[in-house]
Amino acid sequence: MKALLLALLTACAAPAWADGGRMAFADGLARRGLAAQAAAEYEAILRAEPANDDARYALAGCLEALGRDAEALTLYRGLAGRLEGERQAAARLRLALALRRVDPRSDEARRLLEAVATGPATDAVRQASLLNLGLCYADLGRAKDADSVLRRVAAAPGPCASQAKAALAALALAHGDAAQAWALHREAVAQAPEAERPAAAAAAFAAAFAAQAWPEAAAFAQTAGQAGLADAAGRAAAAYAALRAQRPEEARAWLEAAKQAAPAPTAGRLALEGAVAEALGDAPGALTAYERLLSEFPQAQEAPAAAHAMLALRAKAGDPADFLRAWGRVSDRLSPESRAALEPFRLDAAIRAKDAPQARAAAAWLMEGAPAEQAADAGYRLGWFEQQSGDAARAGETWLRTAERWPDAPAAGRAAYAAAYAFTQAKDADRAARALDLALASGDAGVAADALSLRARNALAENDASGAAAALDEYLSRFPQGQGAAEAAYLRGLIFFNARDFQAAEGRFAQALSADGAGGVTPLDHARRTDAAMRRAQSLHALGRGDEAAALLQPIVALKDAQGLAPEYLAWLAEFRAGRGEWAESEAAARALAGRGGEARAWGNVLLGRAAEAQGRRATALAAYEAALGAGGAPSAHDAAAALGVGRLRAAAGEQGAAREAFALAAERADTATAEGQALRAQAYAGLAAACAALGDADGALRANMALIIFFDDEALVPAAFRAAIAALEAQGLEGEAKALRAEFSQRYPKAAKE
């Protein structure tokens, strides 16, 4: 920009001296930019007229244009020392400009400019001197002096005002006042003569471009137009500025103008062409430009960035095989930074293409050369690829290695949990425990919650109730609204229930059942929700809170969920309702149980028989008991209860023979290893004794009563057996035996013996 300003100011400082004919010809050549031809003419004039200072002055200007600065400087110095008045001022100005081209901080140039500014000179020369003096002060670090002088020039009429404002803009920009700088540049462009406006706008564009003020640069480029930015480099710079200013249509127009100025492609222009096409959403066009750059200019400095951009576009296109082929062609040109950015895409493409070698190569590069966060993420993703490929053992190893090597990375916790799950499936308890420790130490709350749940399940699988309880308690303490809170409460309730801590169990089951999806908690599935409801009801019943249990089970009593209940729950439900005298509800549950196959059918029919019998529906009860005896055709654990029911109903109907057979079967099938079985056998002997007595079978009755006396201790049944046996012995004239039995009766049941 400064070179352009100096050229403009030099033109302002040209003296208006009288020309001769040959001088007019030489001046005409110079005005048309034919500096070499004009210089030859001026040298010829000087050979003929050595004292022609006009020709000498003009020759110095041509020599400057030809880059022969030392020769020009010698001529100006001679003129400045020999001429006088306004002509001397013009020569001094040109000498100062020449000196500043060699050294912008030239003290001699400053003194010359100060002399011209204060001495005799034309207005144009004085303004040009002041302008360059301001620039000189700026280069010397005298900002206040520069500002003062330049403002003076900017405020005056004349061609230098525009350049002064541009110089003030440069000062403002140097002091960080960008807004003031761009305002001054706009004023400078607007104030410049129409013919010089494109050049002024081009100078403003150069300043904005250097400052990376892309919106301003793009705007100044539009003002400069193709006339101001005539060469390919300037137009390409304008295209870049428009692109950075997010004006891609303008960028494309400038790019086309750059191609017109220089049709042969360059690496820089192809890179810009690709970027502009990307900004316009033309992915094929961008790929064409980048591929051409990489093909025609493989060693260009733009090649690494082009390779990066091309691979990024192919990654975005979603064709993993195409991406991997492109990677094979250009990956060796990527910078380390680009490779670190693109290796995750290679890993993703390889995973999607199921290309194990590429996936492992990409993951290995990232795990060795990338920052911890990227490295751990690569290890985590590689583990999933191995898992999905059917190599669970290798996946577990990859995940565990990832978690151990980068324990603080975001993916470490997820990798540790995945490893723990894999080792759990492989039944490798030690390594699963190690992985769970890493997951819990990762600091990832979601992972910690999952890890505690898995630790609890693993402990339960190993029958470690205390370990499971500790994990579940920690989960519920730390994550009361976690996704697995309902399941954790349910599992904790099971542990309390199995330990017969019904108070604590009821609370946890209530917590598990309350989850409705709010707060991120995932509700229990239907089966576990029903199980939790049944166990909570059992806990309430054990705590003496039967009404609450009944209310909780009302939907199940109505058989909305009964078909999905386990047989033991249906049986408990029937017995629970029977215990409350709710016979209709008990019967409904019993019928649902009787509808199942196998042993459940017999169990259900026994319970159905009891409910029907309690409601006075003896025929229904008898049919149910007999169905229980015939269920499956083989003896079952419920035969004793069923036979006892049949005997009881047959006896009530006066069918004592059938009753005796049923009671005998009940006594035979009762399981004496359980308290319930003992009670059934006692009732069977009592019924058998009554049936034998009714049939006149005194020996059978005595035998049954003696069995009760010998094997049982039931305050309801055994005293009656004593009385019947004593009476039978007395009837047979066995007084001694009767007396001994009476004594035993008095000893075992003294209160009953006195009645």
C-alpha positions in Angstrom: 0.0 0.0 0.0 2.8 2.4 0.9 4.5 1.9 -2.5 1.2 2.7 -4.2 0.8 5.9 -2.1 4.3 7.0 -2.9 3.8 6.6 -6.6 0.6 8.6 -6.4 2.3 11.3 -4.4 5.2 11.4 -6.8 2.8 12.2 -9.6 1.3 15.0 -7.5 4.8 16.5 -7.1 5.7 16.6 -10.8 6.8 20.2 -11.7 5.1 22.1 -14.6 8.1 23.3 -16.5 8.2 24.4 -20.2 9.0 21.6 -22.7 10.6 21.7 -26.0 9.6 19.6 -29.0 11.9 16.7 -28.2 11.1 17.0 -24.6 7.4 16.8 -25.4 8.0 13.5 -27.2 10.0 12.1 -24.3 7.4 13.2 -21.8 4.7 11.5 -23.9 6.6 8.3 -23.7 7.0 8.6 -20.0 3.3 9.3 -19.4 2.5 6.1 -21.3 4.7 4.0 -19.1 7.4 3.5 -21.6 10.1 4.3 -19.1 13.1 2.7 -21.0 12.3 4.5 -24.2 11.7 7.8 -22.5 15.0 7.5 -20.6 16.9 7.0 -23.8 15.3 10.2 -25.2 16.1 12.2 -22.1 19.7 11.0 -22.1 20.0 12.0 -25.8 18.6 15.5 -24.9 21.2 15.8 -22.1 24.1 14.8 -24.3 23.0 17.7 -26.6 22.0 20.0 -23.8 24.0 19.1 -20.6 22.5 22.1 -18.7 18.8 20.9 -19.3 17.7 20.3 -15.8 14.1 19.6 -17.0 15.4 16.6 -18.9 17.6 15.5 -16.0 14.6 15.7 -13.6 12.5 13.6 -15.9 15.3 11.1 -16.5 15.6 10.6 -12.7 11.9 9.6 -12.7 12.3 7.1 -15.5 15.3 5.6 -13.7 13.2 5.2 -10.6 10.6 3.4 -12.6 13.3 1.1 -14.1 14.6 0.2 -10.6 17.8 2.1 -11.1 17.4 3.9 -7.7 21.1 4.7 -7.1 21.4 6.6 -10.4 18.1 8.4 -9.8 19.2 9.4 -6.3 22.4 10.9 -7.7 20.5 13.0 -10.2 18.0 14.2 -7.6 20.7 15.1 -5.1 22.5 17.2 -7.8 19.2 19.0 -8.7 18.3 19.7 -5.1 21.6 21.3 -4.5 21.7 23.4 -7.6 18.2 24.6 -8.2 16.4 27.4 -6.4 12.8 28.3 -5.3 9.9 26.1 -6.3 12.1 24.1 -8.7 14.4 23.3 -5.8 11.4 22.3 -3.7 10.2 19.8 -6.3 13.7 18.3 -6.6 14.1 18.0 -2.8 10.7 16.3 -2.7 11.8 13.7 -5.3 15.2 13.3 -3.5 13.4 12.7 -0.2 11.1 10.2 -1.8 14.1 8.4 -3.3 15.9 8.3 0.0 12.8 7.0 1.8 12.6 4.2 -0.7 16.0 3.1 0.4 15.4 3.8 4.1 11.9 4.7 5.3 13.5 6.1 8.5 16.0 8.3 6.7 16.7 11.4 8.7 18.0 13.2 5.6 14.6 12.6 3.9 12.8 14.0 7.0 14.9 17.2 6.9 14.3 17.6 3.2 10.5 17.2 3.6 10.4 19.6 6.5 12.3 22.2 4.4 9.9 21.8 1.5 6.9 22.0 3.7 8.0 25.3 5.2 9.8 26.9 2.2 8.8 28.3 -1.2 6.9 25.6 -3.2 3.8 25.1 -5.3 0.7 24.1 -3.4 0.8 20.6 -4.9 4.4 20.1 -4.0 3.8 21.4 -0.5 0.9 19.1 0.1 2.8 16.1 -1.3 5.7 17.0 1.0 3.4 17.3 4.0 1.8 13.9 3.2 5.2 12.2 2.9 6.4 14.0 6.0 3.5 12.5 7.9 4.4 9.1 6.6 8.0 9.7 7.6 7.0 10.7 11.1 4.9 7.5 11.3 7.9 5.4 10.3 10.0 7.1 12.9 7.5 6.3 15.6 6.4 9.9 16.1 2.7 9.1 16.1 1.5 12.4 17.4 3.5 14.4 14.8 2.3 12.1 12.1 -1.3 12.4 13.1 -1.1 16.2 13.2 0.5 16.6 9.8 -1.7 14.0 8.1 -4.9 15.6 9.5 -3.7 18.9 8.1 -3.3 17.4 4.6 -6.6 15.5 4.9 -8.5 18.7 5.7 -7.1 20.6 2.8 -8.5 20.4 -0.8 -6.4 18.7 -3.4 -5.4 15.3 -4.6 -3.4 14.4 -1.5 -6.3 14.5 1.0 -7.4 11.0 0.0 -3.9 9.6 0.5 -3.7 11.4 3.9 -6.9 9.8 5.1 -5.6 6.4 4.0 -2.4 7.0 5.9 -4.4 8.1 9.0 -6.4 4.8 8.6 -3.1 2.9 8.7 -2.2 4.7 12.0 -5.6 4.0 13.5 -5.3 0.3 12.6 -1.8 0.2 14.1 -3.3 1.5 17.4 -6.1 -1.1 17.3 -8.9 1.3 16.3 -10.3 -0.9 13.5 -13.6 0.9 13.2 -11.9 4.3 12.7 -9.5 2.8 10.3 -12.2 1.4 8.0 -14.2 4.6 8.2 -11.1 6.6 7.1 -10.4 4.2 4.3 -13.9 4.5 3.0 -13.6 8.3 3.1 -10.3 8.1 1.3 -11.8 6.0 -1.5 -14.8 8.2 -1.8 -12.7 11.4 -1.9 -10.1 10.1 -4.4 -10.4 11.4 -8.0 -12.5 9.1 -10.0 -9.6 7.8 -12.0 -7.7 7.0 -8.9 -10.6 5.5 -6.9 -9.9 1.8 -7.9 -6.3 2.2 -6.8 -7.3 3.8 -3.5 -9.9 1.0 -2.9 -7.2 -1.6 -3.8 -4.9 0.0 -1.2 -7.7 -0.2 1.4 -8.3 -3.8 0.4 -4.6 -4.6 0.9 -4.8 -3.1 4.4 -7.9 -5.0 5.4 -6.5 -8.2 3.9 -3.3 -7.8 5.9 -5.4 -7.2 9.1 -7.6 -10.2 8.2 -10.7 -8.0 8.4 -12.5 -10.1 5.9 -15.9 -8.3 5.6 -14.1 -5.0 5.1 -11.6 -6.5 2.6 -14.4 -8.0 0.6 -16.2 -4.7 0.5 -13.1 -2.8 -0.6 -12.4 -5.4 -3.3 -15.9 -4.8 -4.7 -15.2 -1.1 -4.8 -11.8 -1.6 -6.4 -13.3 -3.8 -9.0 -11.3 -5.6 -11.7 -9.7 -2.3 -12.7 -8.2 -1.9 -9.2 -7.3 -5.6 -8.8 -6.1 -6.2 -12.3 -3.7 -9.1 -11.8 -4.5 -12.7 -11.0 -3.0 -12.6 -7.6 -5.1 -9.6 -6.5 -8.3 -11.2 -7.8 -7.4 -14.5 -6.1 -6.9 -12.5 -2.8 -10.3 -10.9 -3.3 -11.8 -14.3 -3.8 -10.2 -15.5 -0.6 -11.4 -12.4 1.4 -15.0 -12.9 0.1 -14.8 -16.6 1.1 -13.7 -15.7 4.6 -16.4 -13.0 4.8 -18.9 -15.8 4.0 -19.8 -14.3 0.6 -19.2 -17.4 -1.6 -21.0 -16.1 -4.7 -18.6 -13.1 -4.7 -15.7 -15.4 -4.1 -16.7 -17.5 -7.2 -16.9 -14.4 -9.4 -13.5 -13.2 -8.3 -12.1 -16.6 -8.9 -13.4 -16.6 -12.4 -11.8 -13.2 -12.9 -8.5 -14.5 -11.6 -8.7 -17.4 -14.2 -9.3 -14.8 -17.0 -6.2 -12.9 -15.9 -4.1 -16.1 -15.8 -5.7 -19.2 -17.2 -2.9 -21.6 -16.1 -3.9 -23.3 -12.8 -1.8 -23.0 -9.7 -1.9 -25.0 -6.5 -3.1 -22.0 -4.5 -5.9 -21.3 -6.9 -7.1 -24.9 -7.0 -7.1 -25.0 -3.2 -9.2 -21.8 -3.3 -11.5 -23.2 -6.0 -12.1 -26.3 -3.8 -12.9 -24.2 -0.7 -15.3 -21.9 -2.7 -17.1 -25.0 -4.1 -17.4 -26.4 -0.6 -18.9 -23.1 0.7 -21.4 -23.2 -2.2 -22.4 -26.8 -1.3 -20.8 -28.1 -4.5 -19.1 -31.2 -3.1 -18.3 -32.8 -6.5 -16.7 -29.5 -7.7 -14.7 -29.3 -4.5 -13.5 -32.9 -4.8 -12.5 -32.2 -8.5 -10.4 -29.2 -7.5 -8.7 -31.0 -4.6 -8.0 -34.1 -6.6 -6.6 -32.0 -9.4 -4.3 -30.2 -7.0 -3.1 -33.4 -5.5 -2.5 -34.9 -8.9 -0.8 -31.9 -10.6 1.0 -30.3 -7.6 1.7 -33.2 -5.3 4.6 -31.4 -3.5 2.8 -28.0 -3.2 2.5 -26.5 0.2 -1.3 -26.6 -0.3 -1.3 -30.4 -0.8 -1.6 -31.4 2.9 -4.6 -29.1 3.4 -6.2 -30.3 0.1 -5.7 -33.9 1.2 -7.4 -33.1 4.5 -10.3 -31.3 2.9 -10.8 -34.0 0.3 -10.8 -36.8 2.9 -13.2 -34.8 5.1 -15.6 -34.4 2.2 -15.4 -38.1 1.4 -16.0 -38.9 5.1 -19.1 -36.7 5.0 -20.4 -38.4 1.9 -20.9 -41.6 3.9 -19.2 -44.1 1.5 -16.7 -45.9 3.8 -15.1 -47.9 1.0 -14.6 -44.7 -1.1 -13.0 -43.0 1.9 -10.6 -45.8 2.6 -9.5 -45.9 -1.1 -8.9 -42.1 -1.0 -7.0 -42.6 2.3 -4.7 -45.1 0.6 -3.9 -42.5 -2.1 -3.2 -39.4 -0.1 -2.7 -40.2 3.6 1.1 -39.9 3.2 0.7 -36.2 2.5 -1.2 -35.3 5.6 0.3 -33.2 8.3 0.4 -34.8 11.8 -2.4 -32.4 12.9 -4.5 -33.4 9.9 -3.9 -37.1 10.5 -4.9 -36.7 14.1 -8.2 -35.1 13.0 -8.9 -37.6 10.2 -7.9 -40.9 11.8 -11.2 -41.1 13.7 -13.0 -40.9 10.4 -10.7 -43.7 9.1 -11.6 -45.8 12.1 -15.3 -45.1 11.6 -15.1 -45.9 7.9 -13.2 -49.1 8.6 -15.7 -50.2 11.2 -18.6 -49.5 8.9 -16.8 -51.3 6.0 -15.9 -54.2 8.4 -12.3 -53.8 7.4 -10.5 -55.2 10.5 -6.9 -54.4 9.4 -7.8 -50.8 8.7 -9.8 -50.5 11.9 -6.9 -51.8 13.9 -4.4 -49.6 12.1 -6.4 -46.5 12.7 -7.1 -47.3 16.3 -3.4 -48.2 16.8 -2.3 -44.8 15.4 -4.7 -43.0 17.6 -3.9 -45.0 20.7 -0.2 -44.2 20.2 -0.1 -40.8 18.7 -3.3 -38.9 19.6 -4.1 -37.0 22.8 -5.5 -39.1 25.7 -9.2 -38.2 24.9 -8.9 -39.3 21.3 -6.8 -42.3 22.1 -9.3 -43.6 24.7 -12.2 -43.1 22.3 -10.4 -45.1 19.7 -9.8 -47.9 22.1 -13.5 -47.9 23.1 -14.7 -48.0 19.5 -12.2 -50.7 18.5 -13.5 -52.8 21.4 -17.1 -52.5 20.0 -15.9 -53.4 16.6 -14.2 -56.5 18.0 -17.3 -57.4 20.0 -19.6 -57.0 17.0 -17.1 -59.2 15.0 -17.7 -62.0 17.4 -14.4 -61.7 19.3 -15.7 -60.9 22.8 -12.5 -61.9 24.5 -10.4 -59.6 22.4 -12.9 -56.8 22.9 -12.8 -57.2 26.7 -9.0 -57.0 26.6 -9.1 -53.9 24.4 -11.6 -52.1 26.7 -9.6 -53.0 29.8 -6.3 -51.9 28.4 -8.0 -48.6 27.3 -9.4 -48.0 30.8 -6.1 -48.8 32.5 -4.0 -46.6 30.1 -6.1 -43.5 30.0 -8.2 -43.6 33.3 -9.0 -39.9 33.2 -10.3 -39.8 29.6 -14.0 -39.4 29.0 -14.3 -42.7 27.3 -12.4 -44.6 30.0 -15.4 -45.2 32.2 -17.5 -46.5 29.3 -14.6 -48.8 28.2 -14.2 -50.1 31.8 -17.9 -50.9 32.1 -17.9 -52.6 28.7 -14.9 -54.7 29.8 -16.7 -55.6 33.0 -19.8 -56.7 31.2 -17.7 -58.7 28.7 -15.8 -60.4 31.5 -19.0 -61.1 33.4 -20.4 -62.8 30.3 -17.2 -64.8 30.1 -17.5 -65.7 33.8 -14.1 -64.2 34.5 -15.0 -62.8 37.9 -11.6 -61.4 38.8 -11.1 -59.3 35.7 -14.8 -58.2 35.8 -14.1 -56.9 39.4 -11.0 -55.1 38.2 -12.9 -53.5 35.4 -15.7 -52.5 37.7 -13.2 -50.8 40.0 -11.9 -48.7 37.1 -15.5 -47.8 36.0 -16.3 -46.6 39.5 -13.1 -44.6 39.7 -13.7 -42.9 36.3 -15.8 -40.0 37.6 -18.5 -40.7 35.0 -21.8 -40.7 37.0 -23.7 -42.7 34.4 -21.0 -45.3 34.2 -20.7 -45.5 38.0 -24.5 -46.2 38.2 -24.3 -49.0 35.6 -21.2 -50.4 37.3 -22.9 -50.6 40.7 -25.9 -52.3 39.2 -23.6 -54.8 37.5 -21.6 -55.4 40.6 -24.8 -56.1 42.5 -26.0 -58.6 39.9 -22.6 -60.3 39.8 -22.6 -60.6 43.6 -26.1 -62.1 43.6 -25.0 -64.6 40.9 -22.3 -65.6 43.3 -24.7 -65.8 46.3 -22.9 -62.9 47.9 -25.9 -61.2 49.5 -23.8 -58.8 51.6 -21.7 -57.7 48.6 -24.9 -57.2 46.5 -26.5 -55.3 49.3 -23.5 -52.9 49.7 -23.5 -52.2 45.9 -27.3 -51.6 45.8 -27.2 -49.4 48.9 -24.5 -47.3 47.3 -26.4 -47.0 44.1 -29.6 -45.9 45.8 -27.7 -43.4 47.9 -25.8 -41.8 45.0 -28.4 -42.2 42.2 -31.9 -42.1 43.7 -33.2 -40.9 40.4 -30.9 -43.0 38.2 -32.3 -45.1 35.4 -31.7 -48.3 37.3 -33.1 -47.0 40.6 -36.3 -49.1 40.4 -34.3 -52.3 39.6 -31.9 -51.5 42.4 -34.7 -51.0 44.9 -36.3 -54.2 43.7 -33.1 -56.3 44.1 -32.4 -54.7 47.5 -36.0 -55.6 48.5 -35.4 -59.2 47.5 -32.3 -59.4 49.8 -34.2 -58.0 52.7 -37.1 -60.3 52.0 -34.9 -63.4 51.9 -33.4 -62.3 55.2 -37.0 -62.0 56.5 -36.5 -58.3 57.2 -40.0 -57.6 56.1 -40.1 -53.9 57.3 -37.1 -53.0 55.1 -38.2 -55.2 52.2 -41.6 -53.5 52.1 -40.0 -50.1 51.8 -37.7 -51.0 49.0 -40.5 -52.8 47.1 -42.6 -49.7 47.5 -39.8 -47.6 46.1 -39.4 -50.0 43.1 -43.1 -49.9 42.4 -43.3 -46.1 42.5 -41.1 -45.6 39.5 -43.1 -44.3 36.6 -40.4 -43.0 34.3 -40.2 -39.6 35.8 -36.8 -38.2 36.7 -35.0 -40.6 34.3 -35.9 -43.7 36.3 -36.8 -46.7 34.2 -39.9 -48.6 35.6 -39.7 -52.3 36.2 -40.9 -54.6 33.5 -44.3 -56.3 34.0 -42.9 -59.6 35.4 -40.7 -57.9 38.0 -43.3 -55.3 38.8 -45.8 -58.1 39.6 -43.2 -60.0 41.6 -42.4 -56.8 43.6 -46.1 -56.3 44.3 -46.6 -59.9 45.5 -43.5 -59.7 47.7 -44.5 -56.4 49.1 -48.0 -57.8 49.9 -46.4 -60.8 51.6 -44.2 -58.4 53.6 -47.2 -56.3 54.6 -49.1 -59.5 55.6 -46.1 -60.6 57.7 -46.1 -57.2 59.4 -49.8 -57.5 60.3 -50.9 -54.9 57.7 -53.3 -57.2 55.8 -55.6 -54.4 54.7 -52.8 -52.7 52.9 -51.8 -55.9 51.3 -55.3 -56.5 50.2 -55.5 -53.1 48.6 -52.2 -53.5 46.9 -53.4 -56.9 45.4 -56.8 -55.7 44.3 -55.9 -55.6 40.6 -54.5 -59.1 40.9 -57.5 -60.4 42.7 -59.6 -59.1 39.8 -57.4 -61.3 37.6 -56.0 -58.5 35.5 -52.5 -59.8 36.1 -53.2 -63.2 37.5 -52.5 -65.2 34.3 -48.9 -63.9 34.5 -48.3 -64.8 38.1 -46.0 -67.6 39.1 -47.8 -70.6 40.6 -46.5 -70.0 44.1 -47.8 -66.4 44.0 -51.3 -67.6 42.9 -51.3 -70.1 45.7 -50.2 -67.5 48.2 -52.8 -65.1 47.0 -55.5 -67.7 47.3 -54.4 -68.6 50.8 -54.0 -64.9 51.8 -57.6 -64.2 50.7 -58.8 -67.3 52.5 -57.1 -66.2 55.7 -59.2 -63.0 55.4 -62.4 -64.9 54.8 -62.5 -63.5 51.2 -63.6 -66.8 49.7 -64.7 -65.5 46.3 -61.4 -63.8 45.7 -59.6 -66.9 47.0 -61.6 -69.1 44.6 -60.7 -66.8 41.7 -57.0 -67.1 42.3 -57.3 -70.8 42.9 -59.1 -71.3 39.5 -56.3 -69.4 37.8 -53.8 -71.7 39.4 -55.8 -74.8 38.5 -55.7 -73.7 34.9 -52.0 -74.3 34.8 -50.5 -77.7 34.0 -48.6 -80.2 36.1 -48.4 -79.8 39.8 -49.9 -76.3 39.7 -53.1 -77.9 38.6 -53.3 -80.1 41.6 -52.3 -77.2 43.9 -55.0 -75.0 42.4 -57.7 -77.6 42.7 -56.9 -78.2 46.4 -57.2 -74.4 47.1 -60.4 -74.3 44.9 -61.9 -77.1 46.9 -61.2 -75.3 50.2 -62.8 -72.1 48.9 -65.9 -73.8 47.6 -66.2 -75.9 50.8 -66.1 -72.8 52.9 -68.9 -71.3 50.8 -71.0 -74.5 51.3 -70.7 -75.6 47.7 -69.8 -79.2 48.5 -70.3 -80.7 45.1 -67.9 -78.1 43.6 -65.4 -78.7 46.4 -65.6 -82.5 46.0 -65.0 -82.3 42.3 -62.0 -80.0 42.8 -60.5 -82.3 45.4 -60.9 -85.3 43.2 -59.5 -83.4 40.3 -56.4 -82.6 42.4 -55.9 -86.3 43.1 -56.2 -87.2 39.4 -53.9 -84.3 38.2 -51.1 -85.7 36.1 -51.9 -89.3 37.1 -48.9 -89.5 39.4 -48.6 -88.8 43.2 -48.0 -85.1 44.0 -47.2 -83.1 47.1 -50.8 -82.0 47.2 -52.4 -85.5 47.3 -52.7 -85.5 51.2 -54.6 -82.2 51.3 -56.8 -83.3 48.4 -57.6 -86.8 49.9 -58.3 -85.2 53.2 -60.8 -82.9 51.6 -62.5 -85.8 49.8 -62.6 -87.8 53.0 -64.1 -84.9 54.9 -66.9 -84.3 52.3 -67.6 -88.0 51.8 -68.0 -88.4 55.6 -70.3 -85.4 55.7 -72.4 -87.1 53.0 -72.6 -90.3 55.0 -70.3 -92.2 52.6 -68.1 -93.6 55.4 -66.5 -96.3 53.3 -65.3 -93.8 50.7 -64.3 -91.5 53.5 -62.2 -94.2 55.2 -60.4 -94.8 51.9 -59.7 -91.2 51.4 -58.5 -90.6 55.0 -56.2 -93.6 54.7 -54.7 -92.2 51.4 -54.2 -88.8 53.0 -52.3 -90.4 56.0 -50.2 -92.4 53.5 -49.3 -89.4 51.2 -48.7 -86.8 53.9 -45.1 -85.6 54.1 -44.1 -85.9 57.7 -40.8 -84.0 57.1 -42.8 -80.8 57.1 -45.0 -79.2 59.8 -47.8 -78.9 57.2 -47.5 -82.6 56.3 -47.6 -83.5 60.0 -50.8 -81.5 60.5 -52.4 -83.2 57.5 -51.5 -86.7 58.7 -52.9 -85.9 62.1 -56.2 -84.7 60.6 -56.2 -87.8 58.3 -55.9 -90.2 61.4 -58.7 -88.3 63.2 -60.9 -88.6 60.1 -60.0 -92.3 59.7 -60.8 -93.0 63.3 -64.2 -91.4 62.9 -65.0 -93.2 59.7 -64.0 -96.6 61.1 -66.1 -96.0 64.2 -69.1 -95.1 62.0 -68.6 -98.3 60.0 -68.4 -100.4 63.3 -64.7 -101.1 62.7 -63.6 -100.8 66.4 -60.1 -102.1 65.7 -59.5 -99.7 62.9 -60.8 -96.8 64.9 -58.6 -97.8 67.9 -55.6 -98.2 65.6 -56.2 -94.7 64.2 -56.7 -93.1 67.6 -53.6 -94.7 69.0 -51.6 -93.5 66.0 -52.7 -89.9 66.9 -51.8 -90.5 70.6 -48.4 -92.0 69.8 -47.2 -89.7 66.9 -48.8 -86.3 67.5 -49.3 -83.6 70.1 -52.3 -81.7 69.0 -54.5 -80.1 71.7 -57.5 -80.3 69.4 -57.2 -83.8 68.0 -55.2 -85.9 70.5 -57.5 -85.4 73.6 -60.4 -86.7 71.6 -58.3 -89.6 70.5 -57.5 -90.4 74.2 -61.1 -90.4 75.1 -62.1 -92.7 72.2 -59.3 -95.1 72.8 -59.9 -95.3 76.6 -63.6 -96.0 75.9 -62.7 -98.7 73.3 -60.3 -100.4 75.7 -62.9 -100.4 78.5 -65.5 -101.8 76.1 -63.2 -104.6 75.3 -62.7 -105.3 79.1 -59.0 -104.1 79.0 -59.2 -102.1 82.2 -55.5 -102.2 82.9 -54.7 -100.8 79.4 -57.5 -98.2 79.8 -56.1 -97.2 83.2 -52.6 -96.7 81.9 -53.9 -94.7 78.9 -56.0 -92.6 81.3 -52.9 -91.8 83.3 -51.0 -90.7 80.2 -53.9 -88.5 79.2 -54.0 -86.8 82.6 -50.2 -86.2 82.4 -50.2 -84.8 78.8 -53.4 -82.9 78.8 -54.4 -82.4 82.5 -57.0 -79.7 81.8 -58.7 -81.7 79.0 -58.6 -84.9 81.1 -60.6 -83.2 83.9 -63.4 -82.1 81.5 
